[in-house]
Amino acid sequence: MKVTVIDYGLSNLRSVQNAFAHCGAETLLTSSPADVRAAEALVLPGVGAFRDGMAGLERLGLVDVIRQKAAEGTPLLGICLGMQMLFDESEEFGTYPGLGLIPGRVVKIPDTDVQGHPQKVPHISWDPLFPAGGHADFAGTVLAEVTPGQECYFIHSYEAKPADEADRLADTRYGGRSVCAVAAHGPVVGCQFHPEKSGPVGLSIISQFINICQK
């Protein structure tokens, strides 16, 4: 199985490639629209600001081809910033359009918790995953091998808000609020945390994504 990892200049690419290799997948690191167009499966990693990430995709001519591949049913995994760019828009440093593959928007994590006390932003911690969006468990999803309550590594200042609750696969909790941890719409899945940095739990998610790609 070959997974195409999209390089647009804002990614921790080596750790992503190493995690997929550990799970038995060959990876192709590329910035080429032709390579993306030919891909069997896509990964959109990312760290940094939403506007810079979208500008990088635009500069390389990747926006339309990513949208086309998703429309054709090609599996796509977005990680951290890559997950946020799957949504319609973000309010980070202004309002900027995203890829529009998962309906919804990206907003700032509040500076206070539900009791009004100051909380640290960015949210940086290991936190548990729980079924969300009306899902009773993780069966049949990229999280199928995850036990609710197992933890993954988060580092982010903005959070995704899916327009359709059914697109929420998993939430975590921060400051007493539910935060979308995993969202999916059709063949497109986004993880707000870093599965490649989340130990055995994260590797199980990557392995399950590879299994889904092979079906």
Summary of the structure (lengths in Angstrom):
residues: 215
radius of gyration: 15.9
end to end distance: 11.0
largest distance: 50.5
contacts: 770
relative contact order: 0.17
helix: 28%
strand: 33%
